[in-house]
Amino acid sequence: MSKNSSRPVGRHFLNIPGPTPLPDRVLRAMDTPIIDHRGPEFSKLAKRCLEGIKTIFKTTKPVILYTATGTGAWEAALVNTLSPGDRVLMVETGQFATLWKNMAEKLGLSPEFIKTDWRIGAEPAAIEEHLRKDKNRDIKAICVLHNETSTGCLSPVAEVRKAIDAAGHPALFFVDTISSLASADYRHDEWGVDVTIGGAQKGLMLPPGMSFNAISDKALAAAKSSKLTKSFWAWDDMLNLNKIGFFPYTPATQMLHGLAASIDMLHEEGLENVFARHDRLAEATRTAVRAWGLEIMCRDPKFYSPTVTAVMLPAGHDADAFRNLALETFNISYGSSFGPYAGKYFRIGHLGDVNDGMLMGTLAITEMALAVAGIPHRKGGVQAAVDYLISAHASPARAAAE
Ligand SMILES: *Cc1c(COP(=O)(O)O)cnc(C)c1O
């Protein structure tokens, strides 16, 4: 938005790490008359979604759909399986991990936090060490974020599973995939996760307002003896009615129309291609950041996130002022910073229905905004990202031609 104009021109650059830009196809799929949520047409739509979403979580077990944001699905995972006072192991990877831990406390659980400096993901070895010390096997659940959206660090879920097994610990394993599902490889069954929490408005390219619990047999068994209070979130009524394509209450019908379209789109592109695209866009972003001479918040490349990159500004420069300037001048939204790092970084979301050209628009805007804001940096980040993307596209094509 130019400073003297009241009308933003063109499309807004929505580069927050969720909600992500809505594909027109999803928007059109949702633009339909409301149908009877107890009628046959609805049941067909719901069954299609309930089956389809399993292919995204890579599970053959039930996935529950809630009319709620991701925070609701966090609560659902905890209250369906645990009892007051239960010890829960969590890893302080950043703001979202902290919010989930605060929720566990409010629900009457006893969370314990493995600390990090917010610049890495969850380390399997630290989890294993903590679990080995729990000789009485009192810890009832281990909660990890696959992707810590507040810092741009991805945790190795399969390796955390191995660490739990290596410690011989029987605790349930819960994973938040809200900002990685349908953007980074994820396998609920193969990785032995008991409850996977997902959300609609990030990799699934839907509006906010729907979230998920993918549930293992072990989690279903734990639900039978769980004593935390639950009503809206209770799995049992949902599972019974879902079998015939219905819900205990009125679900968000339009969201289901959108979800059916989004699942189709993901399979048409191919999940492997979706993941490769996110990896490519993330590496292009990091290439630009390095060329600018700025620091990436995630300090160990093995934890780099494919969906969001947090960029630290040089000391003395306020990242919130930078975001405001970029919004006013170039009509772009970035993610903000949190906790001990408030005002120190901004986040570039590159997930959902984003292609190379859209990302290059974002990176060009960012380089312009850095210059306009007077933030010390080197020029050439955009060119470096262009060169990276050319090489990323040229090599497979060349290989195929040879
Ligand atoms: C966005 C997000 C949440 C919160 O989801 P809401 O839909 O805002 O309730 C939780 N965890 C992660 C990792 C997220 O990215």
The ligand as a Gaussian input file, in Angstrom:
#p B3LYP/6-31G(d) Opt

LIG

0 1
 C       -0.441000     -22.305000      13.770000
 C        0.080000     -23.299000      14.738000
 C       -0.607000     -23.653000      15.908000
 C       -1.878000     -22.957000      16.338000
 O       -2.893000     -23.196000      15.476000
 P       -4.200000     -22.271000      15.480000
 O       -4.907000     -22.731000      14.260000
 O       -3.727000     -20.864000      15.424000
 O       -4.943000     -22.579000      16.722000
 C       -0.089000     -24.635000      16.699000
 N        1.073000     -25.251000      16.400000
 C        1.775000     -24.919000      15.302000
 C        3.051000     -25.623000      15.018000
 C        1.309000     -23.930000      14.448000
 O        2.031000     -23.595000      13.366000

